[in-house]
Amino acid sequence: MLEQESNSTISKTTRLPRKRFYRARAHSNPLSDSHFPVPISPNQVDYPLHYPQLFPSSDQVDGSKKIQFADIGCGFGGLLISLSTLFPETLMIGMELRDKVTEYVKERILALRIANPGQYQNVSVVRTNSMKYIPNYFEKGQLSKMFFLFPDPHFKEKNHRRRVISPHLLDEYAYALGVGGIIYTITDVEELGEWMKSCLDGHPMFEALTHEELEADPVVKLLSSATEEGQKVARNGGQTFQAVYRRIARCL
Protein backbone atom coordinates (compact mmCIF):
# COMPACT_ATOMS: atom_id res chain seq x y z
CA MET A 1 0.00 0.00 0.00
CA LEU A 2 2.77 2.40 0.89
CA GLU A 3 4.57 1.76 -2.41
CA GLN A 4 1.35 2.37 -4.38
CA GLU A 5 0.74 5.66 -2.59
CA SER A 6 4.34 6.70 -3.22
CA ASN A 7 4.13 5.95 -6.94
CA SER A 8 0.81 7.77 -7.22
CA THR A 9 2.15 10.86 -5.51
CA ILE A 10 5.16 10.97 -7.79
CA SER A 11 3.22 10.51 -11.01
CA LYS A 12 0.71 13.25 -10.19
CA THR A 13 2.83 15.87 -8.52
CA THR A 14 6.41 14.91 -9.43
CA ARG A 15 7.41 15.54 -5.84
CA LEU A 16 10.34 13.66 -4.44
CA PRO A 17 9.61 10.67 -2.21
CA ARG A 18 9.84 11.37 1.51
CA LYS A 19 12.78 9.79 3.26
CA ARG A 20 10.83 9.05 6.43
CA PHE A 21 8.94 6.33 4.57
CA TYR A 22 12.17 4.66 3.50
CA ARG A 23 14.25 4.75 6.66
CA ALA A 24 16.30 1.65 7.37
CA ARG A 25 19.17 0.62 9.58
CA ALA A 26 22.19 2.84 9.04
CA HIS A 27 24.25 -0.14 7.87
CA SER A 28 23.83 -3.77 6.88
CA ASN A 29 26.12 -6.74 7.33
CA PRO A 30 27.94 -7.07 3.99
CA LEU A 31 28.96 -10.64 4.78
CA SER A 32 25.41 -11.94 5.08
CA ASP A 33 23.61 -13.42 2.10
CA SER A 34 20.62 -11.57 0.68
CA HIS A 35 18.14 -12.77 -1.87
CA PHE A 36 18.20 -10.49 -4.88
CA PRO A 37 18.99 -11.15 -8.55
CA VAL A 38 22.59 -10.78 -9.68
CA PRO A 39 23.67 -10.81 -13.34
CA ILE A 40 25.81 -13.78 -14.30
CA SER A 41 28.25 -11.50 -16.10
CA PRO A 42 28.53 -7.81 -17.07
CA ASN A 43 26.93 -8.43 -20.46
CA GLN A 44 23.79 -9.56 -18.62
CA VAL A 45 23.27 -6.18 -16.89
CA ASP A 46 19.82 -4.94 -17.91
CA TYR A 47 20.59 -1.54 -19.46
CA PRO A 48 17.01 -0.99 -20.78
CA LEU A 49 15.72 -1.44 -17.22
CA HIS A 50 18.15 1.06 -15.75
CA TYR A 51 18.24 3.59 -18.60
CA PRO A 52 14.96 3.13 -20.51
CA GLN A 53 15.13 6.33 -22.55
CA LEU A 54 18.69 5.67 -23.68
CA PHE A 55 18.12 1.97 -24.35
CA PRO A 56 14.45 1.47 -25.39
CA SER A 57 15.06 -2.24 -25.93
CA SER A 58 17.77 -4.84 -25.60
CA ASP A 59 18.42 -4.46 -29.33
CA GLN A 60 19.76 -0.97 -28.62
CA VAL A 61 22.50 -2.29 -26.32
CA ASP A 62 25.50 -2.62 -28.61
CA GLY A 63 28.25 -2.34 -26.01
CA SER A 64 29.43 1.06 -27.21
CA LYS A 65 28.01 2.86 -24.16
CA LYS A 66 28.57 1.35 -20.74
CA ILE A 67 28.39 2.38 -17.12
CA GLN A 68 31.47 4.40 -16.16
CA PHE A 69 30.75 5.66 -12.63
CA ALA A 70 29.86 3.43 -9.66
CA ASP A 71 28.82 4.83 -6.27
CA ILE A 72 29.38 2.01 -3.81
CA GLY A 73 26.96 2.21 -0.90
CA CYS A 74 25.18 5.15 -2.50
CA GLY A 75 22.81 5.81 0.40
CA PHE A 76 19.97 8.15 -0.55
CA GLY A 77 21.60 9.03 -3.86
CA GLY A 78 22.74 12.60 -3.27
CA LEU A 79 26.06 12.19 -5.03
CA LEU A 80 24.50 10.37 -7.98
CA ILE A 81 21.98 13.14 -8.54
CA SER A 82 24.71 15.78 -8.50
CA LEU A 83 26.93 13.79 -10.84
CA SER A 84 24.07 13.11 -13.25
CA THR A 85 23.84 16.74 -14.34
CA LEU A 86 27.58 17.39 -14.04
CA PHE A 87 28.31 14.50 -16.44
CA PRO A 88 25.11 14.20 -18.52
CA GLU A 89 26.68 11.94 -21.15
CA THR A 90 28.07 9.44 -18.65
CA LEU A 91 26.19 6.38 -17.43
CA MET A 92 26.40 5.88 -13.68
CA ILE A 93 24.91 3.56 -11.11
CA GLY A 94 24.54 3.43 -7.35
CA MET A 95 25.04 0.11 -5.58
CA GLU A 96 23.20 -0.17 -2.26
CA LEU A 97 22.60 -3.18 0.00
CA ARG A 98 19.64 -1.84 2.01
CA ASP A 99 16.33 -2.55 0.28
CA LYS A 100 14.32 0.43 1.56
CA VAL A 101 17.11 2.86 0.74
CA THR A 102 17.44 1.39 -2.75
CA GLU A 103 13.70 1.84 -3.30
CA TYR A 104 13.94 5.47 -2.21
CA VAL A 105 16.70 6.17 -4.75
CA LYS A 106 14.66 4.49 -7.50
CA GLU A 107 11.65 6.65 -6.69
CA ARG A 108 13.81 9.76 -6.43
CA ILE A 109 15.29 9.19 -9.90
CA LEU A 110 11.83 8.49 -11.35
CA ALA A 111 10.45 11.70 -9.86
CA LEU A 112 13.36 13.75 -11.18
CA ARG A 113 12.98 12.27 -14.67
CA ILE A 114 9.29 13.17 -14.72
CA ALA A 115 9.88 16.69 -13.40
CA ASN A 116 12.86 17.31 -15.70
CA PRO A 117 12.21 15.73 -19.12
CA GLY A 118 15.41 14.62 -20.77
CA GLN A 119 17.47 14.81 -17.59
CA TYR A 120 18.60 12.15 -15.10
CA GLN A 121 18.29 9.45 -17.76
CA ASN A 122 21.92 8.48 -17.23
CA VAL A 123 21.63 7.51 -13.57
CA SER A 124 20.24 4.41 -11.88
CA VAL A 125 20.53 2.27 -8.76
CA VAL A 126 20.66 -1.43 -8.01
CA ARG A 127 20.27 -3.36 -4.80
CA THR A 128 23.30 -5.59 -4.52
CA ASN A 129 26.28 -6.49 -2.38
CA SER A 130 29.21 -4.73 -4.01
CA MET A 131 31.68 -6.51 -1.75
CA LYS A 132 30.74 -9.74 -3.51
CA TYR A 133 29.49 -8.92 -6.99
CA ILE A 134 31.61 -6.17 -8.59
CA PRO A 135 32.87 -8.58 -11.31
CA ASN A 136 29.26 -9.49 -12.13
CA TYR A 137 28.48 -5.90 -13.09
CA PHE A 138 31.66 -4.48 -14.62
CA GLU A 139 34.16 -5.70 -17.17
CA LYS A 140 37.89 -5.27 -16.77
CA GLY A 141 38.79 -1.59 -17.03
CA GLN A 142 35.18 -0.51 -17.60
CA LEU A 143 34.89 2.14 -14.89
CA SER A 144 36.48 5.57 -14.80
CA LYS A 145 35.31 6.57 -11.30
CA MET A 146 34.37 4.70 -8.12
CA PHE A 147 33.04 6.35 -4.98
CA PHE A 148 33.11 5.22 -1.35
CA LEU A 149 31.51 8.00 0.68
CA PHE A 150 31.15 7.71 4.46
CA PRO A 151 31.28 3.90 4.56
CA ASP A 152 30.53 1.94 7.72
CA PRO A 153 33.68 2.18 9.91
CA HIS A 154 33.15 -1.23 11.56
CA PHE A 155 35.05 -0.06 14.62
CA LYS A 156 35.68 -3.45 16.23
CA GLU A 157 38.88 -5.07 15.02
CA LYS A 158 37.11 -8.38 14.44
CA ASN A 159 34.80 -6.57 12.00
CA HIS A 160 37.53 -4.86 9.96
CA ARG A 161 37.03 -7.60 7.36
CA ARG A 162 33.66 -6.03 6.65
CA ARG A 163 35.20 -2.73 5.61
CA VAL A 164 34.53 -1.87 2.00
CA ILE A 165 38.12 -0.71 1.48
CA SER A 166 40.65 -3.48 2.09
CA PRO A 167 43.72 -4.84 0.27
CA HIS A 168 41.71 -7.78 -1.07
CA LEU A 169 38.80 -5.67 -2.32
CA LEU A 170 41.16 -3.13 -3.88
CA ASP A 171 42.26 -5.92 -6.20
CA GLU A 172 38.68 -6.13 -7.49
CA TYR A 173 38.33 -2.36 -7.76
CA ALA A 174 41.60 -2.17 -9.68
CA TYR A 175 40.21 -4.79 -12.06
CA ALA A 176 37.02 -2.79 -12.71
CA LEU A 177 38.79 0.58 -13.04
CA GLY A 178 40.56 1.49 -16.24
CA VAL A 179 44.09 2.87 -16.09
CA GLY A 180 43.72 6.52 -15.09
CA GLY A 181 40.42 5.85 -13.33
CA ILE A 182 39.87 7.50 -9.95
CA ILE A 183 38.76 6.04 -6.64
CA TYR A 184 37.25 8.58 -4.22
CA THR A 185 36.90 7.93 -0.48
CA ILE A 186 35.80 10.15 2.40
CA THR A 187 34.88 9.59 6.04
CA ASP A 188 34.42 11.57 9.23
CA VAL A 189 36.14 8.82 11.25
CA GLU A 190 39.86 9.57 11.44
CA GLU A 191 40.89 5.98 12.13
CA LEU A 192 38.94 4.75 9.11
CA GLY A 193 40.40 7.53 6.98
CA GLU A 194 43.90 6.42 7.95
CA TRP A 195 42.96 2.80 7.24
CA MET A 196 41.66 3.57 3.74
CA LYS A 197 44.66 5.74 2.91
CA SER A 198 47.03 3.05 4.21
CA CYS A 199 45.33 0.36 2.10
CA LEU A 200 45.53 2.53 -1.02
CA ASP A 201 49.13 3.57 -0.35
CA GLY A 202 50.08 -0.07 0.02
CA HIS A 203 48.46 -1.25 -3.18
CA PRO A 204 50.75 -1.37 -6.24
CA MET A 205 48.05 -0.25 -8.67
CA PHE A 206 47.01 3.03 -7.04
CA GLU A 207 48.74 6.38 -6.54
CA ALA A 208 47.48 9.46 -4.70
CA LEU A 209 46.36 12.49 -6.66
CA THR A 210 48.48 15.59 -6.15
CA HIS A 211 47.14 18.65 -4.36
CA GLU A 212 46.89 20.45 -7.69
CA GLU A 213 44.91 17.58 -9.23
CA LEU A 214 42.52 17.53 -6.28
CA GLU A 215 41.95 21.26 -6.58
CA ALA A 216 41.18 20.96 -10.30
CA ASP A 217 38.76 18.02 -9.97
CA PRO A 218 35.15 19.28 -9.65
CA VAL A 219 34.06 15.95 -8.20
CA VAL A 220 36.23 16.35 -5.10
CA LYS A 221 34.13 19.30 -3.98
CA LEU A 222 31.01 17.11 -4.01
CA LEU A 223 32.43 14.47 -1.69
CA SER A 224 31.63 16.42 1.48
CA SER A 225 28.56 18.31 0.27
CA ALA A 226 26.40 16.09 -1.96
CA THR A 227 25.43 13.37 0.51
CA GLU A 228 23.21 13.39 3.55
CA GLU A 229 26.11 12.16 5.70
CA GLY A 230 28.43 14.90 4.46
CA GLN A 231 25.85 17.59 5.08
CA LYS A 232 25.30 16.30 8.60
CA VAL A 233 29.03 16.40 9.33
CA ALA A 234 29.19 19.97 8.00
CA ARG A 235 26.24 21.08 10.15
CA ASN A 236 27.92 19.65 13.23
CA GLY A 237 31.25 21.26 12.40
CA GLY A 238 32.93 17.89 12.00
CA GLN A 239 36.12 17.04 10.18
CA THR A 240 36.41 14.80 7.14
CA PHE A 241 39.27 12.69 5.82
CA GLN A 242 39.63 12.13 2.08
CA ALA A 243 41.73 9.70 0.09
CA VAL A 244 41.57 10.09 -3.70
CA TYR A 245 43.72 7.78 -5.78
CA ARG A 246 44.37 7.01 -9.43
CA ARG A 247 44.49 3.54 -10.94
CA ILE A 248 47.89 3.08 -12.56
CA ALA A 249 49.34 0.41 -14.82
CA ARG A 250 50.99 -2.50 -13.10
CA CYS A 251 54.74 -2.03 -12.84
CA LEU A 252 56.71 -4.91 -14.37
Secondary structure, DSSP 8 states (H G I E B T S, - for coil): -HHHHHHHHHHHH-----GGGS---S---TTS-------SSGGGS-HHHH-TTT-SSGGG--SSS-EEEEEET-TTSHHHHHHHHHSTTSEEEEEES-HHHHHHHHHHHHHHHHHSTTSSTTEEEEE--HHHHHHHH--TT-EEEEEEES-----SGGGGGG-SS-HHHHHHHHHHEEEEEEEEEEES-HHHHHHHHHHHHT-TTEEE--HHHHHH-TTGGGTTTSSHHHHHHHHTT---EEEEEEE-----
